[in-house]
């Protein structure tokens, strides 16, 4: 499970939805124009708050994402990562 606040949340959501759609198309020849969209998501529970209670704070998440972006920038010269970290 990935937080909807994660910097790649929409990518992972869309990837997983497409995998399920592809499975049903191949296995059952079923295709529908009605499927979940990331923009339709509303927060029902705040798991982020519960995780923070376990010691993983929002600031730790921000710091981790900065390190990850730094690693990508170092390893992939010439690529820019225009990601806004909240």
C-alpha positions as CSV (number, residue, x, y, z in Angstrom):
1,X,0.0,0.0,0.0
2,X,1.3,3.5,-0.9
3,X,0.1,6.7,0.6
4,X,-1.8,9.0,-1.7
5,X,0.7,11.6,-0.6
6,X,3.7,9.6,-1.9
7,X,5.5,11.4,-4.8
8,X,4.8,8.4,-7.2
9,X,1.3,7.5,-5.9
10,X,-0.5,8.3,-9.1
11,X,2.0,6.3,-11.1
12,X,1.6,3.2,-8.9
13,X,-2.1,3.5,-8.8
14,X,-2.5,3.8,-12.6
15,X,0.0,0.9,-13.1
16,X,-2.0,-1.4,-10.8
17,X,-5.3,-0.5,-12.3
18,X,-4.0,-1.2,-15.8
19,X,-2.6,-4.6,-14.7
20,X,-6.1,-5.6,-13.4
21,X,-7.8,-4.3,-16.5
22,X,-5.3,-6.2,-18.7
23,X,-5.8,-9.4,-16.7
24,X,-9.6,-9.3,-17.1
25,X,-9.3,-8.5,-20.8
26,X,-7.0,-11.4,-21.5
27,X,-8.6,-13.9,-19.1
28,X,-12.3,-13.1,-19.6
29,X,-12.3,-10.9,-22.7
30,X,-13.9,-8.2,-20.5
31,X,-13.2,-4.5,-21.0
32,X,-14.9,-1.6,-19.4
33,X,-14.7,2.2,-19.7
34,X,-15.7,2.4,-16.0
35,X,-12.6,1.9,-13.8
36,X,-11.1,3.7,-10.9
37,X,-9.2,6.9,-11.5
38,X,-6.6,8.5,-9.2
39,X,-8.4,11.8,-9.3
40,X,-11.5,10.2,-7.9
41,X,-9.8,9.0,-4.7
42,X,-10.9,10.5,-1.4
43,X,-9.1,9.9,1.9
44,X,-11.3,7.7,4.1
45,X,-8.7,6.7,6.8
46,X,-5.5,8.4,7.6
47,X,-3.0,5.6,7.7
48,X,-0.2,8.2,7.5
49,X,-1.1,9.4,11.0
50,X,-1.1,5.8,12.3
51,X,2.3,5.1,10.8
52,X,3.6,8.3,12.4
53,X,2.6,6.8,15.7
54,X,5.0,4.0,15.0
55,X,7.9,6.4,14.8
56,X,8.0,7.2,11.0
57,X,7.3,10.9,10.8
58,X,6.3,13.1,7.9
59,X,9.7,14.8,8.2
60,X,11.4,11.4,7.9
61,X,9.4,10.7,4.7
62,X,10.4,14.1,3.3
63,X,14.0,13.4,4.1
64,X,13.9,9.9,2.6
65,X,12.3,11.2,-0.7
66,X,15.1,13.9,-0.9
67,X,17.7,11.2,-0.6
68,X,16.0,9.1,-3.2
69,X,15.8,12.0,-5.7
70,X,19.5,12.8,-5.0
71,X,20.4,9.2,-5.8
72,X,18.5,9.2,-9.0
73,X,20.1,12.6,-10.0
74,X,23.6,11.2,-9.3
75,X,23.0,7.9,-11.1
76,X,21.2,9.2,-14.1
77,X,23.1,12.3,-15.4
78,X,21.2,14.4,-17.9
79,X,17.9,13.5,-16.4
80,X,16.0,16.1,-14.4
81,X,13.5,15.1,-11.8
82,X,10.9,17.9,-11.5
83,X,9.1,16.5,-8.5
84,X,7.7,18.7,-5.8
85,X,8.3,17.3,-2.4
86,X,5.5,18.4,0.0
